[in-house]
Amino acid sequence: MFKKNKFNPYSKKNWEKLKEDLVYLRTPGYQKNFKHKEILLEDGPTLYLPGLDETRIVLEDGREEASKDMVPQSIAFAKNNIFIGAYCHTKKYNSILFLLNKEDGRHCKTICLPNKCHVGGMSYDEKRDLLWVCNSGTNKLEGYPIKDLEEGKISSQRVLKISVPKERKASYLLFSGEEVWIGSFHPLAYERAYRYKIICKDQGLDLKETGDFVVTPPKTQGMEIYHFRGREYFLFSCSHGRLKKSSLYLCESGALKKIKDKPGRRMEEHRGIRLFVMPEMMEGLAVCGDMLYVTYESGANFYHGFSEGKKLAKASACPSACDRICRYDLKKLLGIEDDGF
């Protein structure tokens, strides 16, 4: 039996404290015209992150065990489903996917992946009806049939794999039609996200270079693209460390593509790019309609000094504990300043 953690990320007190950071998004001080109360955490069914306190895992031999060490990462929408990727920080168990009902947030299934990948990136391929997951350990993209995931099973023979060029690293990805954006994480340096075409090759799939890329901020954990009134916008979630605030970048496509690998000034100082200061440990992004859905890993037990149900001797607790998926109205994000982009 696991000992019950004294820290309770689900408590009303903790949520109300964190809600102040989530509801009133902050921008750096030099953005004078920001109006705090124009950006509100949107109402709707509460979408809780499952498995934070305990995750029931079915092993290959059929035995069931419980893990208190799952860390939520990426998020993706597929048909009527929401998928949340999570990894076990002790590496004792394989990584998992939580399947939630899109309408009411109900936790329907917990699916064990056949590996211990970080699940830092996840995206739905509508054309092939596949959920693609980044496996940064093998530097491959792995595509899982949605039907199999809905049935709660994975057949290794039905999993498609695409190798990423050796000189690149797949930390996160974003599928869009016949194309996919692939980017890598770096805690300090600017990186690139590259656009590839998906092509058929030797009865499988492969990547073809397009020569197109965008510069990404340091600490990028995930990316999304949003189209509104004929314009294209890139979004990046950036975080590293349990004690440091996260950053959400909202970039007009044309402005972003003008930036070189080593910007002479901070990205957010370019016209057409905005930075929002977010709570600690921001991870996955997913756009559905005009809403932006965000996951945080701050609710994981490990980031509050617990491992395998036991209190760690030395550990710095994350100041926040977000136990749910947060949603924001993208039209409000685009219109928070009078001058616009």
Secondary structure, DSSP 8 states (H G I E B T S, - for coil): -----S--TT-HHHHHHHHHHHHS-B--TT-TT--GGGS----SS-EE-TTSS-EEEE-TTS-EEEES-EEEEEEEEETTEEEEEEEETTSSS--EEEEEETTT--EEEEEE-SS------EEEETTTTEEEEEETTTTEEEEEEHHHHHTT---GGG-EEEE--TTS--SEEEEETTEEEEE---SSS-EEEEEEEEEEETTEEEEEEEEEEEEE-TTEEEEEEEEETTEEEEEEEE--STTS-EEEEEEEHHHHHT--SS-SS-GGGSTTEEEEEE-SSEEEEEEETTEEEEEESTTSGGGGTEETTEE-SS----S----EEEEEEHHHHHTSSTT--
